[in-house]
Amino acid sequence: MVSDNAAGSSSGAPGWAVGGTADDVEHPGGSIPLSTGTVCELISNARRRAVIEHVAALDTEEGVGMGDLARTIAGEEHDIPPATVSAEQRKTVYVSLLQNHLPKLDAANVVAWNDRSGMVAHGECVDELAALVESIDRACDPDGV
């Protein structure tokens, strides 16, 4: 959580996001062992952000199957309970996770994805990226352009 002193600045940005260097300004989740460009690319997609959020919410020794993850994300995207997601809605998300999003997140060690079993679990920095995304979400206007 961002402290009151770090919560804002005259520019409206969180204190951790303005000024200083990486050595003296830390985001709330700790250090991320990835380049700025890589982090920006990884969190630029809503489905990847959803994967990061859901995996970070798991216990560190717990995993989630791709099918369950796809159904949950499809439910969120369509604003319906996961149990009512159609096969086509689930399949669309599943294929994009399989072909695009999970390979990228796994290659960056954000999640640990076993493509044979379909299990997705914590990677090296999923918690830190989830904290960063949460901070960005809090700092942004949800109705903004």
C-alpha positions as CSV (number, residue, x, y, z in Angstrom):
1,M,0.0,0.0,0.0
2,V,1.2,3.5,-0.8
3,S,1.8,5.7,2.3
4,D,0.0,9.0,2.6
5,N,3.3,10.8,1.9
6,A,3.8,8.9,-1.3
7,A,0.2,8.9,-2.4
8,G,0.4,12.1,-4.5
9,S,2.3,15.0,-5.8
10,S,1.5,18.4,-7.3
11,S,1.2,16.6,-10.7
12,G,-1.5,14.2,-9.4
13,A,0.8,11.2,-9.9
14,P,1.7,8.9,-7.0
15,G,4.8,9.9,-5.2
16,W,6.6,6.6,-6.2
17,A,6.0,7.4,-9.9
18,V,7.6,10.9,-10.0
19,G,11.1,12.1,-9.6
20,G,14.2,10.4,-8.2
21,T,15.9,7.4,-9.5
22,A,15.2,3.7,-9.3
23,D,17.4,3.6,-6.2
24,D,15.5,6.1,-4.2
25,V,11.9,5.7,-5.5
26,E,10.3,2.3,-5.2
27,H,6.8,1.3,-6.3
28,P,4.7,-0.3,-3.6
29,G,5.3,-3.9,-4.6
30,G,9.1,-3.9,-4.5
31,S,11.7,-4.3,-7.2
32,I,10.8,-5.8,-10.6
33,P,13.7,-7.6,-12.4
34,L,12.5,-6.6,-15.8
35,S,13.2,-3.6,-18.0
36,T,10.7,-0.7,-18.2
37,G,9.9,-1.6,-21.8
38,T,9.2,-5.2,-21.0
39,V,7.0,-4.3,-18.0
40,C,5.1,-1.8,-20.2
41,E,4.6,-4.4,-22.9
42,L,3.4,-7.0,-20.5
43,I,0.8,-4.8,-18.7
44,S,-0.4,-3.1,-21.9
45,N,-2.9,-5.9,-22.6
46,A,-6.1,-6.3,-20.4
47,R,-6.0,-10.1,-20.6
48,R,-2.3,-10.2,-19.5
49,R,-3.3,-7.9,-16.6
50,A,-6.1,-10.2,-15.7
51,V,-3.8,-13.2,-15.7
52,I,-1.3,-11.3,-13.5
53,E,-4.1,-10.3,-11.1
54,H,-5.6,-13.8,-10.8
55,V,-2.3,-15.6,-10.4
56,A,-1.1,-13.1,-7.8
57,A,-4.2,-13.8,-5.8
58,L,-3.3,-17.4,-5.5
59,D,-1.3,-18.8,-2.7
60,T,2.4,-19.1,-3.8
61,E,2.2,-22.9,-3.9
62,E,-1.1,-23.0,-5.7
63,G,-1.8,-23.1,-9.4
64,V,-4.8,-22.6,-11.7
65,G,-5.7,-24.5,-14.8
66,M,-5.9,-22.7,-18.1
67,G,-9.5,-23.7,-18.6
68,D,-10.6,-22.2,-15.2
69,L,-8.5,-19.1,-15.8
70,A,-10.0,-18.6,-19.3
71,R,-13.5,-19.1,-18.0
72,T,-12.9,-16.6,-15.2
73,I,-11.4,-14.0,-17.5
74,A,-14.2,-14.5,-20.1
75,G,-16.8,-13.9,-17.4
76,E,-15.1,-10.7,-16.4
77,E,-14.9,-9.5,-20.0
78,H,-18.6,-10.2,-20.6
79,D,-19.6,-9.1,-17.1
80,I,-21.3,-12.4,-16.3
81,P,-20.6,-15.2,-13.8
82,P,-18.0,-17.6,-14.9
83,A,-20.5,-20.5,-14.7
84,T,-22.6,-18.9,-17.4
85,V,-19.7,-18.3,-19.9
86,S,-20.4,-20.0,-23.2
87,A,-18.0,-22.5,-24.8
88,E,-17.2,-20.0,-27.5
89,Q,-16.5,-17.2,-25.0
90,R,-14.2,-19.5,-23.1
91,K,-12.5,-20.8,-26.2
92,T,-11.7,-17.3,-27.5
93,V,-9.9,-16.4,-24.2
94,Y,-8.3,-19.9,-23.9
95,V,-6.7,-19.7,-27.4
96,S,-5.4,-16.2,-26.8
97,L,-3.9,-17.3,-23.5
98,L,-2.3,-20.4,-25.1
99,Q,-0.9,-18.7,-28.2
100,N,0.0,-15.2,-27.0
101,H,-0.3,-14.2,-23.4
102,L,0.9,-17.1,-21.3
103,P,4.1,-17.6,-23.5
104,K,5.0,-13.9,-23.0
105,L,4.3,-13.9,-19.3
106,D,6.2,-17.2,-18.8
107,A,9.2,-16.1,-20.9
108,A,9.5,-13.0,-18.6
109,N,9.2,-15.3,-15.5
110,V,6.1,-13.4,-14.4
111,V,4.1,-16.7,-14.2
112,A,5.2,-20.3,-14.3
113,W,3.2,-21.9,-17.1
114,N,3.4,-25.6,-17.8
115,D,2.1,-25.9,-21.4
116,R,1.7,-29.7,-21.0
117,S,-0.5,-29.7,-17.9
118,G,-2.0,-26.3,-18.6
119,M,-1.2,-25.2,-15.0
120,V,-0.4,-21.5,-14.3
121,A,1.3,-20.5,-11.0
122,H,3.4,-17.8,-9.5
123,G,6.5,-16.7,-11.3
124,E,9.4,-14.6,-10.1
125,C,7.6,-11.2,-10.1
126,V,3.9,-11.7,-10.5
127,D,3.2,-10.1,-7.1
128,E,5.2,-7.0,-7.9
129,L,3.6,-6.6,-11.3
130,A,0.1,-7.0,-9.7
131,A,1.0,-4.3,-7.1
132,L,2.1,-2.0,-9.9
133,V,-1.0,-2.6,-12.0
134,E,-3.2,-2.0,-8.9
135,S,-1.3,1.3,-8.2
136,I,-1.8,2.4,-11.8
137,D,-5.5,1.5,-11.6
138,R,-5.9,3.6,-8.5
139,A,-4.1,6.5,-10.0
140,C,-6.1,6.5,-13.2
141,D,-9.6,7.8,-14.0
142,P,-11.7,4.8,-14.9
143,D,-13.9,7.0,-17.1
144,G,-10.9,8.7,-18.8
145,V,-10.3,8.6,-22.5
